Amino acid sequence: MRLLLVEDDNHVAAALSAVLGRHGFQITHARSGEEALQALVPEGDGFGVVLLDLGLPDQDGYEVCGKIRKRTSTPVIMVTARADVRSRIHGLNLGADDYVVKPYDTGELLARIHAVSRRTVQEDPVTGGESALLLGPVRIELPTRQVSVDGAVIQLTRKEFDLLALLAQRPGVVFRREQIISEVWRTSWEGTGRTLEVHVASLRAKLRQPALIETVRGVGYRLVAPAA
């Protein structure tokens, strides 16, 4: 897999490139936001993952993420020391696929890279046989992967859409956390649980329907269909 590493610290980049190289990754190193954007101009989706450090010398990392998302659908993993949920949600809203907090374990990073880079070549399991799902003011167009609330289109990341569509298949039914992680992230790695929580929080905020996704403590989540 080809990976674009956006990191301004040459020592950190060299050490990380060596580790990733031993695991079969081909690394392109960009030292600034502008270098990263230039690397994506001719290559586009030739990269399997963009590993984006937020502490860049020329541009805010969040701004770079937004620009990357406008140019390509390549998965983006943000790397930062900011551990608060608000920062995570902000990154996901800008189109990041995952968020790794420093200091991180190399095994964790590798697991997250593999998780976000998986592409489903078969029919999406969350689409079923329907073309659209209606949940009160929320409309989910499965073929086009478009979601709208009261007719206004809401921009969701791939994982946010997959999560919402999965829960919307069976309103009222509780989906266990392990099942959601398996079907949406296609991994059984336990550390993905925190990412799931952040995605749920982001969906509630974007849809402006905080009661739509209910947390079933100790079990998982279910979608509560609005009253007719």
MIDOSE-1310 file (N, C-alpha, C; in nm, 2 decimals, decimal comma, always signed):
residues 228
mrll	+0,08/-0,12/+0,00/+0,00/+0,00/+0,00/+0,09/+0,12/+0,00; +0,05/+0,23/-0,08/+0,12/+0,35/-0,08/+0,05/+0,44/+0,02; +0,14/+0,51/+0,11/+0,09/+0,59/+0,22/+0,15/+0,73/+0,21; +0,07/+0,83/+0,22/+0,12/+0,97/+0,22/+0,14/+1,01/+0,37
lved	+0,26/+1,03/+0,42/+0,29/+1,07/+0,55/+0,31/+1,22/+0,56; +0,22/+1,29/+0,63/+0,24/+1,44/+0,64/+0,29/+1,47/+0,78; +0,42/+1,50/+0,79/+0,48/+1,52/+0,92/+0,60/+1,61/+0,90; +0,60/+1,72/+0,98/+0,71/+1,82/+0,96/+0,83/+1,79/+1,03
dnhv	+0,83/+1,70/+1,13/+0,95/+1,66/+1,21/+1,02/+1,54/+1,13; +1,14/+1,57/+1,08/+1,21/+1,47/+0,99/+1,25/+1,35/+1,07; +1,28/+1,37/+1,20/+1,32/+1,25/+1,28/+1,20/+1,16/+1,31; +1,09/+1,22/+1,34/+0,97/+1,14/+1,36/+0,93/+1,07/+1,23
aaal	+0,93/+1,14/+1,12/+0,90/+1,09/+0,99/+0,99/+0,97/+0,95; +1,12/+0,99/+0,98/+1,21/+0,88/+0,94/+1,19/+0,75/+1,02; +1,17/+0,77/+1,15/+1,14/+0,65/+1,24/+1,01/+0,58/+1,20; +0,91/+0,66/+1,17/+0,78/+0,60/+1,14/+0,78/+0,54/+1,00
savl	+0,85/+0,60/+0,91/+0,87/+0,55/+0,77/+0,94/+0,41/+0,78; +1,04/+0,40/+0,86/+1,11/+0,28/+0,88/+1,02/+0,16/+0,93; +0,94/+0,20/+1,03/+0,85/+0,10/+1,08/+0,74/+0,06/+0,98; +0,68/+0,16/+0,92/+0,58/+0,13/+0,82/+0,64/+0,05/+0,70
grhg	+0,76/+0,09/+0,66/+0,83/+0,02/+0,55/+0,84/-0,13/+0,58; +0,88/-0,16/+0,70/+0,89/-0,30/+0,74/+0,76/-0,38/+0,73; +0,65/-0,31/+0,73/+0,52/-0,37/+0,72/+0,46/-0,36/+0,58; +0,55/-0,33/+0,49/+0,51/-0,34/+0,35/+0,45/-0,21/+0,29
fqit	+0,46/-0,10/+0,36/+0,41/+0,03/+0,30/+0,51/+0,10/+0,22; +0,47/+0,17/+0,12/+0,55/+0,25/+0,04/+0,52/+0,40/+0,08; +0,62/+0,47/+0,14/+0,59/+0,60/+0,20/+0,63/+0,71/+0,11; +0,54/+0,81/+0,10/+0,58/+0,94/+0,04/+0,57/+1,04/+0,16
hars	+0,68/+1,11/+0,18/+0,68/+1,20/+0,30/+0,66/+1,35/+0,25; +0,56/+1,41/+0,31/+0,53/+1,56/+0,29/+0,56/+1,63/+0,42; +0,64/+1,74/+0,41/+0,67/+1,81/+0,53/+0,58/+1,93/+0,57; +0,49/+1,95/+0,48/+0,40/+2,07/+0,51/+0,26/+2,04/+0,44
geea	+0,16/+2,12/+0,48/+0,03/+2,10/+0,42/+0,04/+2,12/+0,26; +0,11/+2,22/+0,22/+0,12/+2,25/+0,08/+0,19/+2,13/+0,00; +0,29/+2,07/+0,06/+0,36/+1,96/+0,00/+0,26/+1,84/-0,01; +0,18/+1,82/+0,09/+0,08/+1,71/+0,09/-0,02/+1,73/-0,02
lqal	-0,07/+1,86/-0,03/-0,17/+1,89/-0,14/-0,11/+1,87/-0,28; +0,01/+1,91/-0,29/+0,08/+1,89/-0,42/+0,10/+1,75/-0,46; +0,13/+1,67/-0,35/+0,15/+1,52/-0,38/+0,02/+1,46/-0,42; -0,10/+1,51/-0,38/-0,23/+1,46/-0,41/-0,28/+1,50/-0,55
vpeg	-0,22/+1,61/-0,61/-0,27/+1,66/-0,73/-0,25/+1,56/-0,85; -0,13/+1,51/-0,87/-0,12/+1,41/-0,98/-0,16/+1,27/-0,94; -0,15/+1,24/-0,81/-0,17/+1,10/-0,76/-0,31/+1,07/-0,73; -0,38/+1,16/-0,66/-0,51/+1,14/-0,62/-0,53/+1,01/-0,54
dgfg	-0,61/+0,92/-0,58/-0,64/+0,80/-0,51/-0,54/+0,69/-0,52; -0,42/+0,73/-0,58/-0,31/+0,63/-0,58/-0,26/+0,60/-0,44; -0,29/+0,68/-0,35/-0,25/+0,65/-0,21/-0,36/+0,57/-0,14; -0,32/+0,48/-0,06/-0,42/+0,40/+0,02/-0,47/+0,47/+0,14
vvll	-0,38/+0,55/+0,20/-0,41/+0,63/+0,33/-0,33/+0,75/+0,33; -0,38/+0,86/+0,39/-0,31/+0,98/+0,42/-0,30/+0,98/+0,58; -0,17/+0,99/+0,63/-0,15/+1,00/+0,77/-0,11/+1,14/+0,80; -0,20/+1,22/+0,86/-0,19/+1,36/+0,86/-0,17/+1,41/+1,01
dlgl	-0,04/+1,46/+1,03/-0,02/+1,53/+1,16/-0,08/+1,67/+1,15; -0,14/+1,71/+1,26/-0,21/+1,84/+1,26/-0,12/+1,96/+1,29; +0,00/+1,93/+1,35/+0,09/+2,04/+1,39/+0,19/+2,07/+1,27; +0,13/+2,13/+1,17/+0,21/+2,16/+1,05/+0,26/+2,31/+1,05
pdqd	+0,37/+2,34/+0,98/+0,43/+2,47/+0,99/+0,36/+2,58/+0,91; +0,29/+2,54/+0,80/+0,24/+2,64/+0,71/+0,09/+2,65/+0,71; +0,02/+2,55/+0,75/-0,13/+2,55/+0,75/-0,18/+2,47/+0,87; -0,30/+2,51/+0,92/-0,36/+2,43/+1,02/-0,40/+2,30/+0,97
gyev	-0,37/+2,19/+1,04/-0,40/+2,06/+0,99/-0,54/+2,03/+0,96; -0,63/+2,09/+1,04/-0,77/+2,07/+1,01/-0,81/+2,13/+0,87; -0,75/+2,25/+0,84/-0,77/+2,31/+0,71/-0,72/+2,22/+0,60; -0,60/+2,16/+0,62/-0,54/+2,07/+0,52/-0,63/+1,95/+0,50
cgki	-0,69/+1,90/+0,60/-0,78/+1,78/+0,59/-0,90/+1,82/+0,50; -0,96/+1,93/+0,53/-1,07/+1,98/+0,45/-1,04/+1,99/+0,30; -0,92/+2,04/+0,27/-0,87/+2,05/+0,13/-0,85/+1,91/+0,07; -0,79/+1,82/+0,15/-0,77/+1,69/+0,09/-0,90/+1,62/+0,06
rkrt	-1,00/+1,64/+0,15/-1,12/+1,57/+0,12/-1,19/+1,62/+0,00; -1,17/+1,75/-0,04/-1,23/+1,80/-0,16/-1,16/+1,75/-0,28; -1,04/+1,70/-0,27/-0,96/+1,65/-0,39/-0,97/+1,50/-0,41; -0,99/+1,43/-0,30/-0,98/+1,28/-0,31/-1,06/+1,22/-0,20
stpv	-1,10/+1,09/-0,22/-1,17/+1,01/-0,12/-1,08/+0,92/-0,04; -0,95/+0,94/-0,06/-0,85/+0,86/+0,01/-0,87/+0,87/+0,16; -0,87/+0,76/+0,23/-0,89/+0,77/+0,38/-0,78/+0,86/+0,45; -0,82/+0,94/+0,54/-0,73/+1,03/+0,61/-0,74/+0,99/+0,76
imvt	-0,62/+0,97/+0,82/-0,61/+0,95/+0,96/-0,54/+1,07/+1,02; -0,60/+1,14/+1,11/-0,54/+1,25/+1,18/-0,45/+1,20/+1,30; -0,34/+1,26/+1,31/-0,25/+1,23/+1,42/-0,22/+1,36/+1,50; -0,26/+1,36/+1,63/-0,24/+1,48/+1,71/-0,23/+1,45/+1,86
arad	-0,19/+1,55/+1,93/-0,19/+1,54/+2,08/-0,32/+1,58/+2,14; -0,41/+1,64/+2,06/-0,54/+1,69/+2,11/-0,63/+1,57/+2,13; -0,66/+1,54/+2,26/-0,73/+1,41/+2,29/-0,88/+1,44/+2,32; -0,92/+1,57/+2,33/-1,06/+1,59/+2,37/-1,16/+1,56/+2,26
vrsr	-1,28/+1,52/+2,30/-1,38/+1,47/+2,20/-1,42/+1,58/+2,10; -1,42/+1,71/+2,15/-1,46/+1,82/+2,06/-1,36/+1,82/+1,94; -1,23/+1,80/+1,96/-1,13/+1,81/+1,86/-1,15/+1,69/+1,76; -1,18/+1,57/+1,82/-1,21/+1,45/+1,74/-1,33/+1,47/+1,65
ihgl	-1,44/+1,52/+1,70/-1,56/+1,55/+1,62/-1,53/+1,65/+1,51; -1,46/+1,75/+1,55/-1,42/+1,85/+1,44/-1,35/+1,79/+1,33; -1,25/+1,71/+1,36/-1,17/+1,64/+1,26/-1,26/+1,55/+1,17; -1,35/+1,47/+1,23/-1,44/+1,39/+1,16/-1,54/+1,47/+1,07
nlga	-1,58/+1,58/+1,12/-1,67/+1,66/+1,04/-1,61/+1,72/+0,92; -1,47/+1,73/+0,92/-1,40/+1,78/+0,81/-1,37/+1,67/+0,71; -1,40/+1,55/+0,74/-1,38/+1,44/+0,65/-1,28/+1,33/+0,69; -1,22/+1,35/+0,81/-1,12/+1,25/+0,85/-1,19/+1,11/+0,88
ddyv	-1,12/+1,01/+0,85/-1,18/+0,87/+0,87/-1,15/+0,82/+1,01; -1,04/+0,87/+1,07/-1,00/+0,82/+1,20/-0,91/+0,92/+1,26; -0,88/+0,90/+1,39/-0,81/+1,01/+1,47/-0,73/+0,93/+1,57; -0,60/+0,95/+1,57/-0,50/+0,88/+1,66/-0,44/+0,99/+1,75
vkpy	-0,44/+0,96/+1,88/-0,38/+1,06/+1,97/-0,24/+1,02/+2,01; -0,15/+1,11/+2,01/-0,01/+1,09/+2,06/-0,01/+1,09/+2,21; +0,08/+1,01/+2,27/+0,16/+0,91/+2,21/+0,08/+0,79/+2,18; +0,11/+0,72/+2,07/+0,03/+0,60/+2,03/+0,12/+0,48/+2,02
dtge	+0,06/+0,37/+2,03/+0,13/+0,24/+2,01/+0,14/+0,21/+1,86; +0,25/+0,16/+1,81/+0,27/+0,14/+1,67/+0,17/+0,03/+1,62; +0,14/-0,07/+1,71/+0,04/-0,17/+1,67/-0,09/-0,11/+1,65; -0,13/-0,01/+1,74/-0,26/+0,06/+1,73/-0,26/+0,13/+1,59
llar	-0,16/+0,20/+1,56/-0,16/+0,28/+1,44/-0,17/+0,19/+1,32; -0,10/+0,08/+1,31/-0,11/-0,01/+1,20/-0,25/-0,07/+1,19; -0,31/-0,10/+1,30/-0,45/-0,16/+1,30/-0,54/-0,06/+1,24; -0,53/+0,07/+1,28/-0,62/+0,17/+1,23/-0,60/+0,20/+1,08
ihav	-0,47/+0,19/+1,04/-0,44/+0,21/+0,89/-0,51/+0,10/+0,81; -0,49/-0,02/+0,86/-0,55/-0,13/+0,78/-0,71/-0,12/+0,79; -0,76/-0,08/+0,90/-0,91/-0,07/+0,91/-0,97/+0,03/+0,82; -0,91/+0,15/+0,81/-0,97/+0,25/+0,72/-0,94/+0,23/+0,58
srrt	-0,84/+0,15/+0,54/-0,80/+0,13/+0,40/-0,87/+0,02/+0,33; -0,95/-0,06/+0,41/-1,02/-0,17/+0,35/-1,13/-0,11/+0,26; -1,14/-0,17/+0,14/-1,24/-0,13/+0,04/-1,33/-0,25/+0,02; -1,46/-0,23/+0,02/-1,55/-0,34/+0,00/-1,58/-0,35/-0,15
vqed	-1,54/-0,46/-0,21/-1,56/-0,47/-0,35/-1,70/-0,54/-0,38; -1,75/-0,60/-0,28/-1,89/-0,66/-0,29/-1,99/-0,56/-0,27; -2,12/-0,60/-0,28/-2,23/-0,50/-0,25/-2,22/-0,46/-0,11; -2,25/-0,33/-0,08/-2,24/-0,28/+0,05/-2,34/-0,35/+0,14
pvtg	-2,30/-0,41/+0,25/-2,40/-0,49/+0,33/-2,51/-0,41/+0,40; -2,49/-0,28/+0,41/-2,59/-0,20/+0,47/-2,70/-0,16/+0,38; -2,69/-0,18/+0,25/-2,79/-0,13/+0,16/-2,92/-0,22/+0,15; -2,90/-0,35/+0,17/-3,01/-0,44/+0,16/-3,07/-0,43/+0,02
gesa	-3,20/-0,44/+0,01/-3,26/-0,44/-0,12/-3,34/-0,31/-0,14; -3,33/-0,21/-0,05/-3,41/-0,09/-0,07/-3,32/+0,02/-0,13; -3,39/+0,13/-0,18/-3,31/+0,24/-0,24/-3,31/+0,36/-0,15; -3,41/+0,37/-0,05/-3,41/+0,48/+0,04/-3,48/+0,44/+0,17
lllg	-3,43/+0,50/+0,28/-3,49/+0,48/+0,41/-3,54/+0,61/+0,46; -3,66/+0,62/+0,52/-3,72/+0,74/+0,57/-3,73/+0,72/+0,72; -3,68/+0,82/+0,79/-3,69/+0,82/+0,94/-3,73/+0,96/+0,98; -3,86/+0,99/+0,98/-3,91/+1,12/+1,01/-3,85/+1,22/+0,91
pvri	-3,78/+1,32/+0,95/-3,72/+1,42/+0,86/-3,60/+1,38/+0,79; -3,54/+1,26/+0,83/-3,42/+1,21/+0,78/-3,45/+1,11/+0,66; -3,38/+1,14/+0,55/-3,40/+1,05/+0,43/-3,26/+1,00/+0,39; -3,24/+0,87/+0,38/-3,12/+0,81/+0,35/-3,13/+0,74/+0,21
elpt	-3,06/+0,80/+0,11/-3,06/+0,75/-0,02/-2,94/+0,65/-0,03; -2,97/+0,52/-0,04/-2,87/+0,42/-0,03/-2,78/+0,41/-0,16; -2,84/+0,41/-0,28/-2,76/+0,40/-0,40/-2,66/+0,52/-0,41; -2,70/+0,64/-0,38/-2,62/+0,76/-0,39/-2,54/+0,79/-0,27
rqvs	-2,57/+0,72/-0,16/-2,51/+0,74/-0,03/-2,53/+0,89/+0,02; -2,65/+0,94/-0,01/-2,68/+1,08/+0,03/-2,78/+1,08/+0,14; -2,76/+1,17/+0,24/-2,85/+1,18/+0,35/-2,90/+1,33/+0,36; -3,03/+1,35/+0,38/-3,09/+1,48/+0,39/-3,18/+1,49/+0,51
vdga	-3,19/+1,61/+0,57/-3,28/+1,63/+0,68/-3,37/+1,75/+0,64; -3,50/+1,72/+0,64/-3,60/+1,82/+0,59/-3,56/+1,88/+0,46; -3,51/+1,79/+0,37/-3,47/+1,83/+0,24/-3,33/+1,88/+0,22; -3,27/+1,92/+0,33/-3,13/+1,97/+0,31/-3,03/+1,86/+0,32
viql	-2,94/+1,86/+0,22/-2,84/+1,75/+0,22/-2,73/+1,77/+0,33; -2,70/+1,66/+0,40/-2,60/+1,66/+0,51/-2,48/+1,59/+0,46; -2,36/+1,65/+0,48/-2,24/+1,59/+0,44/-2,19/+1,49/+0,54; -2,18/+1,37/+0,51/-2,13/+1,26/+0,60/-2,01/+1,20/+0,55
trke	-1,92/+1,15/+0,64/-1,80/+1,07/+0,59/-1,85/+0,94/+0,55; -1,76/+0,86/+0,49/-1,80/+0,72/+0,45/-1,85/+0,64/+0,57; -1,77/+0,64/+0,68/-1,80/+0,56/+0,80/-1,93/+0,61/+0,87; -1,95/+0,74/+0,87/-2,07/+0,80/+0,93/-2,19/+0,75/+0,85
fdll	-2,19/+0,75/+0,72/-2,30/+0,70/+0,64/-2,32/+0,55/+0,66; -2,21/+0,47/+0,66/-2,22/+0,33/+0,68/-2,29/+0,29/+0,82; -2,25/+0,37/+0,92/-2,30/+0,35/+1,05/-2,45/+0,38/+1,06; -2,49/+0,49/+1,00/-2,63/+0,53/+1,00/-2,71/+0,44/+0,92
alla	-2,66/+0,40/+0,81/-2,74/+0,30/+0,72/-2,76/+0,17/+0,79; -2,65/+0,12/+0,86/-2,66/+0,00/+0,93/-2,77/+0,00/+1,04; -2,77/+0,10/+1,12/-2,87/+0,11/+1,23/-3,01/+0,13/+1,17; -3,02/+0,20/+1,06/-3,15/+0,23/+1,00/-3,21/+0,11/+0,93
qrpg	-3,14/+0,01/+0,91/-3,20/-0,12/+0,85/-3,31/-0,17/+0,94; -3,28/-0,16/+1,07/-3,38/-0,22/+1,17/-3,40/-0,13/+1,29; -3,48/-0,02/+1,27/-3,51/+0,07/+1,37/-3,56/+0,00/+1,50; -3,51/+0,04/+1,61/-3,56/-0,02/+1,74/-3,48/-0,14/+1,78
vvfr	-3,40/-0,20/+1,69/-3,32/-0,32/+1,72/-3,18/-0,27/+1,77; -3,14/-0,33/+1,88/-3,01/-0,30/+1,94/-2,90/-0,37/+1,87; -2,80/-0,29/+1,82/-2,68/-0,35/+1,75/-2,57/-0,34/+1,85; -2,51/-0,46/+1,88/-2,40/-0,47/+1,97/-2,28/-0,39/+1,92
reqi	-2,20/-0,33/+2,01/-2,08/-0,26/+1,96/-1,99/-0,34/+1,88; -1,97/-0,47/+1,92/-1,89/-0,56/+1,84/-1,94/-0,58/+1,70; -2,07/-0,59/+1,69/-2,13/-0,61/+1,56/-2,11/-0,49/+1,47; -2,14/-0,37/+1,52/-2,12/-0,25/+1,45/-1,98/-0,24/+1,40
isev	-1,88/-0,26/+1,49/-1,74/-0,25/+1,45/-1,70/-0,35/+1,34; -1,76/-0,47/+1,35/-1,73/-0,57/+1,25/-1,78/-0,53/+1,12; -1,91/-0,48/+1,11/-1,97/-0,46/+0,98/-1,93/-0,32/+0,92; -1,91/-0,22/+1,00/-1,87/-0,09/+0,95/-1,72/-0,07/+0,93
wrts	-1,64/-0,11/+1,03/-1,50/-0,10/+1,02/-1,43/-0,23/+0,98; -1,50/-0,34/+0,97/-1,45/-0,46/+0,92/-1,33/-0,51/+1,00; -1,33/-0,50/+1,13/-1,23/-0,54/+1,22/-1,29/-0,58/+1,35; -1,21/-0,66/+1,42/-1,26/-0,70/+1,56/-1,17/-0,64/+1,66
wegt	-1,08/-0,55/+1,62/-0,99/-0,48/+1,71/-1,06/-0,40/+1,81; -1,04/-0,42/+1,94/-1,12/-0,36/+2,04/-1,10/-0,21/+2,05; -0,98/-0,16/+2,01/-0,95/-0,02/+2,02/-1,04/+0,07/+1,93; -1,11/+0,01/+1,84/-1,20/+0,08/+1,75/-1,32/+0,13/+1,82
grtl	-1,35/+0,08/+1,94/-1,47/+0,12/+2,02/-1,47/+0,27/+2,04; -1,36/+0,34/+2,07/-1,36/+0,48/+2,10/-1,39/+0,56/+1,97; -1,35/+0,51/+1,86/-1,38/+0,57/+1,73/-1,53/+0,56/+1,70; -1,59/+0,45/+1,74/-1,74/+0,43/+1,72/-1,81/+0,54/+1,80
evhv	-1,77/+0,56/+1,93/-1,83/+0,66/+2,01/-1,83/+0,80/+1,95; -1,71/+0,83/+1,89/-1,69/+0,97/+1,83/-1,78/+0,98/+1,71; -1,79/+0,87/+1,63/-1,87/+0,88/+1,51/-2,02/+0,89/+1,54; -2,07/+0,83/+1,65/-2,21/+0,84/+1,69/-2,23/+0,99/+1,73
aslr	-2,14/+1,05/+1,81/-2,15/+1,18/+1,86/-2,16/+1,28/+1,74; -2,07/+1,25/+1,64/-2,07/+1,34/+1,52/-2,20/+1,33/+1,44; -2,25/+1,21/+1,43/-2,38/+1,19/+1,36/-2,49/+1,26/+1,43; -2,50/+1,25/+1,56/-2,61/+1,32/+1,63/-2,60/+1,47/+1,61
aklr	-2,48/+1,53/+1,60/-2,46/+1,67/+1,58/-2,50/+1,71/+1,44; -2,45/+1,63/+1,34/-2,47/+1,67/+1,20/-2,62/+1,66/+1,17; -2,69/+1,56/+1,21/-2,83/+1,54/+1,18/-2,92/+1,62/+1,26; -2,87/+1,68/+1,37/-2,95/+1,77/+1,46/-3,06/+1,69/+1,52
qpal	-3,04/+1,56/+1,54/-3,14/+1,47/+1,59/-3,07/+1,39/+1,70; -3,04/+1,45/+1,82/-2,97/+1,38/+1,92/-3,04/+1,25/+1,97; -3,17/+1,25/+1,96/-3,25/+1,13/+2,02/-3,26/+1,02/+1,91; -3,21/+1,04/+1,79/-3,23/+0,94/+1,68/-3,15/+0,82/+1,71
ietv	-3,03/+0,83/+1,76/-2,94/+0,72/+1,80/-2,93/+0,71/+1,95; -2,99/+0,60/+2,00/-2,99/+0,58/+2,15/-2,88/+0,49/+2,19; -2,81/+0,53/+2,30/-2,71/+0,44/+2,36/-2,77/+0,35/+2,45; -2,75/+0,22/+2,43/-2,79/+0,11/+2,52/-2,67/+0,08/+2,61
rgvg	-2,67/+0,13/+2,73/-2,55/+0,12/+2,81/-2,50/-0,03/+2,83; -2,38/-0,05/+2,80/-2,32/-0,18/+2,82/-2,34/-0,27/+2,70; -2,42/-0,23/+2,61/-2,45/-0,32/+2,49/-2,41/-0,26/+2,36; -2,47/-0,15/+2,32/-2,44/-0,09/+2,19/-2,54/+0,03/+2,16
yrlv	-2,59/+0,03/+2,04/-2,67/+0,14/+2,00/-2,79/+0,09/+1,92; -2,90/+0,17/+1,92/-3,01/+0,15/+1,83/-3,07/+0,28/+1,78; -3,13/+0,27/+1,67/-3,19/+0,38/+1,61/-3,34/+0,39/+1,65; -3,38/+0,50/+1,70/-3,52/+0,52/+1,75/-3,59/+0,60/+1,64
apaa	-3,68/+0,53/+1,57/-3,76/+0,59/+1,46/-3,85/+0,70/+1,52; -3,85/+0,82/+1,46/-3,94/+0,92/+1,51/-4,09/+0,88/+1,50; -4,17/+0,93/+1,59/-4,31/+0,90/+1,59/-4,37/+0,96/+1,46; -4,46/+0,89/+1,40/-4,53/+0,93/+1,28/-4,62/+1,05/+1,31
